[in-house]
Amino acid sequence: MSDLATWTDERVELLKKLWNDGLSASQIAGELGGVTRNAVIGKVHRLGLSGRAKAPASASAAARQRKPAPPRPNAPFAPAPAVRGNTALAPQARIQTEPRPEHKPEPLDPNVVVPFSERVTIMELRENMCRWPMGDPTHPDFRFCGLKTDTGVPYCGYHSRIAYQPAGDRRREADRRAQRAS
């Protein structure tokens, strides 16, 4: 490694001055000589030098080009400000504007039976029909539930409660069944 590539106290002070003057990492590398842009960026991060504000001319031009999106009504989270530089990955606190009601699903009724007349084959299955499989797919009498669903949901209300149980509830229910069986 040459003498130019080492970070002497003088070179570090010059780096700090040029960084605070607003020069880019490429420009600083050119001024220092013997180091690359990436070496300058690495040293800046190791020294913990703060990010710099954009020059007034470029900041106003960027503001004219990008207009902030209007706030969405009833948005669950406040929009986070844009973060750049060495603090970009720092966790950002987000405040929830209104509390979410705790959804407690109804207990499942093991005696719910889908009438055979409602069950459909894969060829009869339509967009707003429950896709819960009923039976063994290798048998000719295999069908899908076929009950009406909400738009964008693949299962009817009953089968949704089965399919989307929280993991803790599933474990507790399995433990209860195992205790009953023994």
Secondary structure, DSSP 4 states (H G I P E B T S, - for coil): --GGGS--HHHHHHHHHHHHTT--HHHHHHHH-S--HHHHHHHHHHHTPPP-PPPHHHHHHHHHH-PPPPPPTT-SBPPPPP--GGGTTS-----BSSPPPPP-PPPP-TT----TTT-B-TTT--TTB---EES-TTSTT-EE---B--TT-SS-HHHHHHHT--HHHHHHHHHHHHHHH-
